[in-house]
Amino acid sequence: MKELKADILVVGGGLGGVAATLGALRSGRTVIMSEEFDWIGGQLTSQAVPPDEHSWVEQFGVTRSYRKLRDGIRQYYRDHYPLNDASRAWHDLNPGAGWVSRLCAEPRVGLAVLEAMLLPYRGGGKLTVLQPFQPVAADIDGDIVRSVILRHRDSGTEITVAADYIIDATELGDVLPLAGTEYVTGFESQDDTGEPSAASHAQPDNVQAISVCFAIDHVDGDQTIDKPENYDFWRTYQPHFWGGPLLGFKAPHPRTLEITQRSFTPNPDDDPLLVDADQRKGGGDENLWTFRRIAARQNFLSGSYQSDICLVNWPMIDYLEGSIIDVTEEEKARHLKAAAELSCSVFYWLQTEAPRADGGAGFRGLRLRGDVTGTGHGLAMAPYIRESRRIKPVTRIVEQDLSFAVRGEKGAVHYRDSIGVGMYRIDLHPSTGGDNYIDVPSCPFEIPLGALLPQRMKNILPAGKNIGTTHITNGCYRLHPVEWNIGEVAGMLAAHCLDHKLTPHQVQENDRHLADFQVQLSREGIEMHWPDVQAY
């Protein structure tokens, strides 16, 4: 078996993994990063989800390198796309003019910018990227992980990678069980966490739905696909709290749980420059076409785009039939296949049965844009994962630490060991246990270093949704800029510990060591506290 060695191994090349890699590389360390899919970037690229961000993202509340990513995406459009004059001059360019985010863009552009950010280190020999590889085993010596075995997704070839620090940046926290790291899954009980929104008893298999997203446009002609194999099952499928069939424009409002009617209007003649993607004003999903639109044709020179491109990450594609965490490979594959079949069924329903404003049914000009998502089958390359295994941490973040209903004008808890900031409502999608949305107003919050530290293991760090949140607080710590912040700090922490011959726990416990590390974070543009802003 081939063996490789680096200072730091980052397993998983999603947003947290790329940020961890960059953080470690900027600190002068060698890194091996693996990724199981053909694209790095995770939820931004292979999962095809436009970034979910807070309302002040253009001014503050993200790390310098995350802002560099956002600026790079906008500059890529200015350099390579046929923008019209008004859009080219738009400082806060939103290429898709989607209402979910101030920066809705095609996933390949995010991929191009992320790859460019890594290229100097690949050329300089400091970074090795292994794709597509998955972790399958680990060599453990007490509370130290010596190496991880990675297996090629297609060929089955295995590589052993030894490193001083292992960073788990996988979407599901896949390294944690391999490395014997204590973790939890699903709903904790209210007796355990004291959270107002927690369940009465622990439900480890009850996790947020996964979704297989896809991109569509609307052009002339009949683009109807073959009827999906299990379409009749999904056509009659109805969660008890939904207010109608899952395949329909009626669904619960995430914040009020009232059954509301969404609209769907392909290619409206709206002005992209008038779109105000401010989450304080609502979720923006009243019109599903513009909700997560990733290319607004009117941003570009006339004739450049036949149609807008719309990213489908809507309530009706949330897969509720089972968890893919800690199940057999056969069961995981079955659920992933069924989630993809649900998405295909939603698309077919849109083409053939969805009610139109003119009284007709179906939008036969809808077309899957697998070229946009990088696949032949037309769906996203990877499922959108909202919830992961979570470490049992030194510091656990619970709902009452940041809920506006609990904290009020005091704001979220301030941590002495803050290593970043984030903001989003506690936004949990319906779950595999049959629960409706949980959507709770949040205060702008901090990220405690203790939430990145396993209670026992010494050299493994989480870099994404696998930090020490709960099922509830995962709902706001899982978003793009927070995942990036977590990953960036994990990479810098590993490098810092190697430089100063410290353990992560020593950095967190000792005021002087912590202050030294926080000074380093500040110099790298990582904000650790919020200015005076209000909850929403």
C-alpha positions as CSV (number, residue, x, y, z in Angstrom):
1,M,0.0,0.0,0.0
2,K,1.3,3.4,-0.9
3,E,2.2,5.6,2.1
4,L,2.2,9.4,2.2
5,K,3.2,11.8,5.0
6,A,2.4,15.4,5.8
7,D,2.2,17.7,8.7
8,I,-1.6,17.8,8.5
9,L,-4.1,15.6,6.8
10,V,-7.4,17.2,5.9
11,V,-10.0,14.5,5.1
12,G,-12.8,16.1,3.1
13,G,-12.5,19.0,0.6
14,G,-15.7,20.8,1.2
15,L,-15.7,24.5,2.3
16,G,-14.4,23.6,5.8
17,G,-11.7,21.4,4.3
18,V,-10.5,23.9,1.8
19,A,-10.5,26.6,4.5
20,A,-8.6,24.3,6.9
21,T,-6.1,23.5,4.2
22,L,-5.5,27.2,3.4
23,G,-5.2,28.0,7.1
24,A,-2.5,25.4,7.6
25,L,-0.7,26.2,4.3
26,R,-0.5,29.9,5.1
27,S,1.1,28.9,8.4
28,G,3.9,27.2,6.5
29,R,2.8,23.6,6.9
30,T,2.5,20.7,4.4
31,V,-1.0,19.4,3.8
32,I,-2.6,16.4,2.2
33,M,-6.3,17.0,1.5
34,S,-8.6,14.3,0.3
35,E,-12.1,14.6,-1.2
36,E,-14.6,11.9,-2.2
37,F,-16.2,13.8,-5.1
38,D,-14.8,15.2,-8.3
39,W,-15.2,18.8,-7.2
40,I,-13.8,20.4,-4.0
41,G,-16.1,22.9,-2.3
42,G,-18.9,20.8,-0.8
43,Q,-22.1,22.6,-0.3
44,L,-21.0,25.6,-2.5
45,T,-20.1,23.4,-5.5
46,S,-20.7,19.6,-5.6
47,Q,-23.9,20.0,-3.6
48,A,-24.8,23.1,-5.7
49,V,-26.2,25.2,-2.8
50,P,-25.8,29.0,-3.0
51,P,-24.3,30.4,0.2
52,D,-26.7,30.9,3.1
53,E,-25.3,34.1,4.7
54,H,-26.3,36.7,7.3
55,S,-27.6,40.2,6.4
56,W,-24.4,42.1,7.1
57,V,-22.1,39.8,5.0
58,E,-21.0,42.7,2.7
59,Q,-19.8,44.7,5.7
60,F,-18.5,42.4,8.4
61,G,-19.0,39.0,10.1
62,V,-16.9,36.7,7.9
63,T,-13.2,35.9,7.7
64,R,-10.9,37.8,5.4
65,S,-10.3,34.6,3.3
66,Y,-14.0,33.9,3.0
67,R,-14.4,37.5,1.7
68,K,-11.6,36.8,-0.7
69,L,-13.6,33.8,-2.0
70,R,-16.7,35.9,-2.4
71,D,-14.8,38.7,-4.1
72,G,-13.1,36.2,-6.3
73,I,-16.4,34.8,-7.5
74,R,-17.6,38.3,-8.5
75,Q,-14.4,39.1,-10.2
76,Y,-14.5,35.8,-12.2
77,Y,-17.8,37.0,-13.6
78,R,-16.4,40.4,-14.5
79,D,-13.4,38.8,-16.1
80,H,-15.0,36.0,-18.0
81,Y,-18.8,36.5,-18.4
82,P,-20.7,38.8,-20.8
83,L,-22.2,41.0,-18.1
84,N,-24.2,44.1,-19.2
85,D,-22.9,47.5,-18.2
86,A,-25.2,47.9,-15.2
87,S,-24.4,44.5,-13.7
88,R,-20.7,44.9,-14.4
89,A,-20.8,48.2,-12.4
90,W,-22.8,46.6,-9.6
91,H,-20.3,46.5,-6.7
92,D,-22.2,43.8,-4.8
93,L,-22.9,41.8,-8.0
94,N,-25.4,39.0,-7.5
95,P,-25.1,37.0,-10.7
96,G,-28.2,35.0,-10.1
97,A,-30.2,37.7,-8.3
98,G,-31.6,35.0,-6.0
99,W,-33.5,36.0,-3.0
100,V,-31.8,33.5,-0.7
101,S,-28.3,35.1,-0.8
102,R,-26.5,38.3,-1.9
103,L,-24.2,36.0,-3.9
104,C,-26.0,33.4,-6.0
105,A,-23.7,32.0,-8.6
106,E,-23.1,28.9,-10.8
107,P,-21.2,26.2,-8.8
108,R,-18.5,25.9,-11.4
109,V,-17.5,29.5,-10.7
110,G,-17.1,28.8,-7.0
111,L,-15.1,25.7,-7.9
112,A,-12.8,27.7,-10.2
113,V,-12.0,30.3,-7.5
114,L,-11.4,27.7,-4.8
115,E,-9.0,25.8,-7.1
116,A,-7.2,29.0,-7.9
117,M,-6.8,29.7,-4.2
118,L,-5.1,26.4,-3.8
119,L,-3.0,26.3,-6.9
120,P,0.1,28.2,-5.7
121,Y,0.5,25.7,-2.9
122,R,0.1,22.7,-5.2
123,G,2.7,24.1,-7.5
124,G,5.0,24.8,-4.6
125,G,4.8,21.2,-3.5
126,K,3.2,22.1,-0.1
127,L,-0.2,20.6,-0.9
128,T,-1.2,17.2,-2.3
129,V,-4.9,16.7,-3.2
130,L,-6.3,13.2,-3.4
131,Q,-9.5,12.8,-5.4
132,P,-11.8,10.9,-5.3
133,F,-10.8,9.2,-2.0
134,Q,-12.8,8.3,1.0
135,P,-11.6,7.4,4.6
136,V,-12.0,3.7,5.4
137,A,-9.8,3.0,8.5
138,A,-7.5,4.7,11.0
139,D,-4.5,3.7,13.0
140,I,-5.0,4.8,16.6
141,D,-2.5,4.8,19.5
142,G,-4.5,5.6,22.6
143,D,-5.8,9.1,22.2
144,I,-3.6,9.8,19.1
145,V,-4.5,9.1,15.5
146,R,-1.3,8.1,13.7
147,S,-2.7,7.6,10.1
148,V,-5.8,7.3,8.0
149,I,-6.4,4.8,5.2
150,L,-8.0,6.4,2.1
151,R,-9.7,4.4,-0.6
152,H,-10.2,5.5,-4.2
153,R,-13.9,5.7,-4.9
154,D,-13.7,4.0,-8.3
155,S,-10.6,1.8,-8.4
156,G,-10.5,0.7,-4.8
157,T,-6.8,1.6,-4.5
158,E,-5.8,2.4,-0.9
159,I,-3.3,4.9,0.4
160,T,-2.1,5.3,4.0
161,V,-1.6,8.9,5.0
162,A,0.3,9.6,8.2
163,A,0.2,13.1,9.8
164,D,0.7,14.9,13.0
165,Y,-2.8,16.3,12.9
166,I,-5.9,14.9,11.4
167,I,-8.7,17.3,10.5
168,D,-12.1,15.7,9.8
169,A,-13.8,17.9,7.2
170,T,-16.1,15.2,5.8
171,E,-19.7,16.0,5.4
172,L,-20.9,13.4,7.9
173,G,-17.9,13.3,10.3
174,D,-16.8,10.0,8.8
175,V,-13.4,10.0,10.5
176,L,-14.8,10.2,14.0
177,P,-15.9,6.5,14.2
178,L,-12.8,5.3,12.4
179,A,-10.6,7.1,14.9
180,G,-12.6,6.1,18.0
181,T,-13.6,9.7,18.7
182,E,-16.7,10.0,20.9
183,Y,-19.6,11.6,19.1
184,V,-23.4,12.0,19.1
185,T,-26.0,12.0,16.3
186,G,-29.5,13.3,16.0
187,F,-31.7,14.8,18.6
188,E,-30.4,15.1,22.2
189,S,-33.0,15.1,25.0
190,Q,-34.2,18.2,26.8
191,D,-33.1,16.6,30.1
192,D,-29.6,16.5,28.6
193,T,-29.3,19.9,27.0
194,G,-32.0,22.0,28.6
195,E,-32.9,23.4,25.2
196,P,-36.5,24.7,24.8
197,S,-36.8,23.2,21.3
198,A,-35.2,19.8,22.2
199,A,-37.0,16.5,22.2
200,S,-38.3,14.9,25.4
201,H,-35.9,12.0,24.8
202,A,-32.8,11.3,22.8
203,Q,-33.4,10.3,19.1
204,P,-30.0,9.5,17.6
205,D,-31.5,8.5,14.2
206,N,-33.6,11.6,13.9
207,V,-31.6,14.0,11.7
208,Q,-32.4,16.7,9.2
209,A,-33.4,15.7,5.7
210,I,-30.8,15.4,3.0
211,S,-31.6,16.9,-0.4
212,V,-30.3,16.1,-3.9
213,C,-30.4,19.5,-5.6
214,F,-30.5,20.2,-9.3
215,A,-30.3,23.2,-11.7
216,I,-33.0,23.9,-14.3
217,D,-33.8,26.4,-17.0
218,H,-36.8,26.9,-19.3
219,V,-36.5,27.0,-23.0
220,D,-38.6,26.4,-26.1
221,G,-39.8,22.9,-27.0
222,D,-40.9,19.8,-25.0
223,Q,-38.0,18.8,-22.7
224,T,-40.0,16.2,-20.7
225,I,-38.0,13.4,-19.3
226,D,-39.1,9.8,-19.0
227,K,-41.4,9.1,-16.0
228,P,-39.2,8.2,-13.0
229,E,-39.5,4.6,-11.8
230,N,-41.0,5.5,-8.4
231,Y,-42.9,8.6,-9.5
232,D,-46.3,7.2,-8.4
233,F,-45.0,6.6,-4.9
234,W,-43.7,10.1,-4.5
235,R,-46.7,11.7,-6.2
236,T,-48.9,10.4,-3.4
237,Y,-46.4,10.9,-0.6
238,Q,-47.6,13.2,2.1
239,P,-45.9,14.0,5.5
240,H,-48.5,14.3,8.2
241,F,-47.6,18.0,8.8
242,W,-47.3,19.1,5.2
243,G,-50.9,20.2,4.4
244,G,-50.9,18.3,1.1
245,P,-48.8,16.1,-1.1
246,L,-45.0,16.7,-0.9
247,L,-45.0,17.2,-4.7
248,G,-46.9,20.5,-4.7
249,F,-46.6,24.2,-4.1
250,K,-48.2,24.1,-0.7
251,A,-45.8,23.5,2.3
252,P,-45.4,24.7,5.9
253,H,-43.9,28.2,6.3
254,P,-40.6,27.5,8.2
255,R,-41.1,30.3,10.7
256,T,-44.9,30.1,11.4
257,L,-45.6,26.5,10.3
258,E,-48.7,27.8,8.6
259,I,-49.5,26.0,5.3
260,T,-48.6,28.5,2.5
261,Q,-48.8,28.5,-1.2
262,R,-45.6,29.2,-3.2
263,S,-45.6,30.4,-6.8
264,F,-43.5,29.4,-9.7
265,T,-42.9,31.7,-12.6
266,P,-40.0,30.8,-15.0
267,N,-38.1,33.7,-16.4
268,P,-39.9,36.7,-14.9
269,D,-39.0,40.1,-16.2
270,D,-37.6,41.3,-12.9
271,D,-34.7,43.7,-12.6
272,P,-31.7,41.8,-10.9
273,L,-30.4,45.1,-9.4
274,L,-33.6,45.5,-7.4
275,V,-33.3,42.1,-5.6
276,D,-32.6,42.6,-1.9
277,A,-31.6,39.3,-0.5
278,D,-32.0,40.3,3.2
279,Q,-32.9,37.4,5.4
280,R,-34.4,39.8,8.0
281,K,-37.3,40.4,5.5
282,G,-38.1,36.7,5.1
283,G,-36.8,33.6,3.5
284,G,-37.4,34.7,-0.1
285,D,-39.1,31.5,-1.2
286,E,-42.5,33.0,-2.1
287,N,-41.5,32.6,-5.8
288,L,-39.5,29.3,-6.1
289,W,-38.0,30.3,-9.4
290,T,-36.2,33.4,-8.1
291,F,-35.6,31.9,-4.6
292,R,-32.3,30.3,-5.4
293,R,-31.8,31.5,-9.0
294,I,-28.0,31.2,-9.9
295,A,-28.0,33.0,-13.3
296,A,-30.4,35.9,-14.0
297,R,-30.4,36.3,-17.8
298,Q,-30.9,40.0,-17.5
299,N,-27.5,40.4,-15.8
300,F,-25.9,39.5,-19.1
301,L,-25.7,40.9,-22.6
302,S,-28.9,40.2,-24.6
303,G,-28.9,36.7,-26.1
304,S,-26.1,35.4,-23.8
305,Y,-28.5,33.2,-21.8
306,Q,-31.6,31.6,-23.3
307,S,-33.1,31.5,-19.8
308,D,-32.4,32.1,-16.2
309,I,-30.9,29.2,-14.4
310,C,-32.7,28.2,-11.2
311,L,-31.2,26.0,-8.5
312,V,-33.8,23.7,-7.0
313,N,-33.3,23.3,-3.2
314,W,-36.9,23.6,-2.2
315,P,-39.0,22.0,0.6
316,M,-40.4,19.3,-1.7
317,I,-37.0,17.7,-2.3
318,D,-36.2,17.1,1.4
319,Y,-35.8,13.3,1.8
320,L,-37.4,12.2,5.1
321,E,-37.4,8.4,4.8
322,G,-34.2,7.6,6.7
323,S,-30.8,8.7,7.9
324,I,-27.5,7.9,6.1
325,I,-25.5,8.2,9.3
326,D,-24.3,5.0,11.1
327,V,-26.2,2.6,8.8
328,T,-24.9,-0.1,6.5
329,E,-23.4,0.8,3.2
330,E,-26.3,-0.9,1.5
331,E,-28.9,1.1,3.5
332,K,-27.0,4.3,2.9
333,A,-26.9,3.6,-0.9
334,R,-30.6,2.8,-0.8
335,H,-31.5,6.1,0.8
336,L,-29.2,8.1,-1.5
337,K,-30.8,6.5,-4.5
338,A,-34.3,7.2,-3.2
339,A,-33.4,10.8,-2.5
340,A,-32.3,11.2,-6.1
341,E,-35.5,9.5,-7.3
342,L,-37.5,12.0,-5.3
343,S,-35.7,14.9,-6.9
344,C,-36.2,13.4,-10.4
345,S,-39.9,13.0,-9.5
346,V,-40.2,16.6,-8.4
347,F,-38.7,17.6,-11.8
348,Y,-41.0,15.4,-13.7
349,W,-44.0,16.8,-11.7
350,L,-42.9,20.3,-12.6
351,Q,-42.8,19.4,-16.2
352,T,-46.1,17.5,-16.4
353,E,-48.4,18.4,-13.5
354,A,-47.4,21.6,-11.7
355,P,-50.3,24.1,-11.9
356,R,-49.6,27.2,-14.1
357,A,-51.0,30.7,-13.7
358,D,-52.9,30.3,-17.0
359,G,-54.9,27.3,-15.6
360,G,-52.8,24.8,-17.4
361,A,-50.5,22.1,-16.0
362,G,-46.9,21.5,-16.4
363,F,-43.9,23.4,-17.7
364,R,-42.6,21.2,-20.5
365,G,-39.9,23.6,-21.4
366,L,-38.0,23.0,-18.2
367,R,-34.6,21.4,-18.7
368,L,-32.2,19.8,-16.4
369,R,-28.8,21.5,-16.4
370,G,-26.4,18.8,-15.5
371,D,-23.7,20.7,-17.4
372,V,-24.0,23.3,-14.6
373,T,-23.7,20.8,-11.8
374,G,-21.1,18.7,-13.5
375,T,-23.1,15.5,-14.0
376,G,-24.5,13.4,-16.8
377,H,-27.6,12.5,-14.8
378,G,-28.6,16.1,-14.4
379,L,-28.7,16.3,-10.6
380,A,-26.1,17.7,-8.2
381,M,-22.9,15.7,-7.9
382,A,-23.3,15.2,-4.2
383,P,-26.3,15.3,-1.8
384,Y,-26.8,18.4,0.3
385,I,-25.9,17.3,3.9
386,R,-27.4,19.4,6.7
387,E,-26.4,17.4,9.7
388,S,-23.4,15.3,10.7
389,R,-22.0,13.3,13.5
390,R,-20.9,15.8,16.2
391,I,-18.0,15.4,18.6
392,K,-18.5,15.2,22.3
393,P,-16.7,18.5,22.9
394,V,-15.0,20.4,25.7
395,T,-17.6,23.1,25.1
396,R,-21.1,22.2,23.8
397,I,-23.1,25.0,22.2
398,V,-26.8,24.8,23.2
399,E,-29.9,26.7,22.1
400,Q,-30.1,28.9,25.1
401,D,-26.6,30.3,24.3
402,L,-27.9,32.2,21.3
403,S,-31.7,32.0,21.1
404,F,-33.2,35.5,21.0
405,A,-36.2,34.3,22.9
406,V,-33.9,33.3,25.7
407,R,-31.1,35.8,25.5
408,G,-33.0,38.9,24.3
409,E,-31.1,42.1,24.2
410,K,-28.2,40.6,26.1
411,G,-27.2,38.9,22.9
412,A,-25.5,35.5,22.5
413,V,-23.1,34.2,25.1
414,H,-19.6,35.7,24.8
415,Y,-16.8,33.1,25.0
416,R,-13.3,33.8,26.4
417,D,-12.0,31.4,23.7
418,S,-14.0,32.8,20.8
419,I,-12.3,32.0,17.4
420,G,-14.9,33.4,15.1
421,V,-18.4,34.6,14.5
422,G,-21.5,33.6,12.7
423,M,-25.1,34.5,12.3
424,Y,-28.2,32.7,10.9
425,R,-31.6,31.8,12.3
426,I,-31.7,28.3,13.9
427,D,-33.0,26.8,10.7
428,L,-33.8,23.0,10.9
429,H,-35.5,21.3,8.0
430,P,-38.0,18.5,8.6
431,S,-36.4,15.4,9.9
432,T,-36.3,11.7,9.4
433,G,-38.2,11.3,12.7
434,G,-41.2,13.1,11.3
435,D,-40.6,16.5,12.8
436,N,-41.7,19.7,11.1
437,Y,-39.4,22.7,10.7
438,I,-37.7,24.2,13.8
439,D,-37.0,27.8,13.1
440,V,-35.8,30.0,16.0
441,P,-34.6,33.7,15.9
442,S,-30.9,33.8,16.8
443,C,-28.6,36.5,18.2
444,P,-25.3,37.0,16.3
445,F,-23.1,34.4,17.9
446,E,-19.4,33.5,18.5
447,I,-17.6,30.2,17.9
448,P,-15.9,28.9,21.0
449,L,-12.6,27.1,20.5
450,G,-13.8,24.5,23.0
451,A,-16.5,23.4,20.5
452,L,-13.7,22.3,18.2
453,L,-11.9,20.1,20.8
454,P,-12.9,16.5,21.4
455,Q,-13.0,15.7,25.1
456,R,-10.4,12.9,24.9
457,M,-8.6,12.7,21.5
458,K,-5.5,14.9,21.2
459,N,-4.8,15.4,17.5
460,I,-8.1,15.1,15.6
461,L,-10.1,18.3,14.9
462,P,-13.5,18.8,13.3
463,A,-13.8,21.3,10.5
464,G,-17.4,21.7,9.7
465,K,-20.8,20.5,10.9
466,N,-19.1,17.9,13.2
467,I,-18.2,20.5,15.9
468,G,-19.7,20.4,19.4
469,T,-23.2,21.8,18.6
470,T,-26.5,20.1,19.3
471,H,-29.1,18.9,16.8
472,I,-30.7,22.3,17.5
473,T,-27.7,24.7,17.3
474,N,-26.4,22.8,14.3
475,G,-29.2,24.6,12.5
476,C,-27.3,27.9,12.5
477,Y,-23.7,26.7,12.8
478,R,-23.9,24.6,9.6
479,L,-24.0,27.4,7.0
480,H,-21.3,28.3,4.4
481,P,-19.4,31.2,6.1
482,V,-19.5,29.5,9.6
483,E,-18.2,26.2,8.2
484,W,-15.4,28.1,6.5
485,N,-14.5,29.9,9.7
486,I,-14.4,26.7,11.6
487,G,-12.3,25.0,9.1
488,E,-9.9,27.9,8.7
489,V,-9.3,28.0,12.5
490,A,-8.9,24.2,12.7
491,G,-6.1,24.3,10.1
492,M,-4.4,27.3,11.8
493,L,-4.7,25.6,15.2
494,A,-3.0,22.5,14.1
495,A,-0.2,24.5,12.6
496,H,0.1,26.7,15.7
497,C,0.3,23.6,18.0
498,L,3.1,22.2,15.8
499,D,5.0,25.5,15.8
500,H,4.7,25.9,19.6
501,K,4.8,22.2,20.7
502,L,1.4,22.6,22.4
503,T,-1.8,20.5,22.2
504,P,-5.1,22.1,21.2
505,H,-6.4,21.6,24.7
506,Q,-3.4,23.5,26.2
507,V,-4.1,26.4,23.9
508,Q,-7.8,26.5,25.0
509,E,-7.1,26.1,28.7
510,N,-4.2,28.5,29.2
511,D,-5.1,32.2,29.0
512,R,-1.7,33.2,27.6
513,H,-1.5,30.5,25.0
514,L,-5.1,31.3,24.0
515,A,-4.4,35.0,23.7
516,D,-1.3,34.3,21.5
517,F,-3.5,32.2,19.2
518,Q,-6.3,34.8,19.1
519,V,-3.7,37.5,18.1
520,Q,-2.6,35.2,15.2
521,L,-6.3,34.8,14.2
522,S,-6.8,38.5,14.2
523,R,-3.8,39.1,12.1
524,E,-5.2,36.7,9.5
525,G,-8.5,38.6,9.4
526,I,-10.7,36.4,11.6
527,E,-13.3,38.3,13.5
528,M,-14.0,37.0,17.0
529,H,-16.6,39.4,18.2
530,W,-19.6,41.2,16.7
531,P,-20.2,44.9,16.6
532,D,-23.6,46.0,18.0
533,V,-26.1,44.5,15.7
534,Q,-29.6,43.2,16.4
535,A,-31.1,39.7,16.3
536,Y,-33.6,38.7,13.7
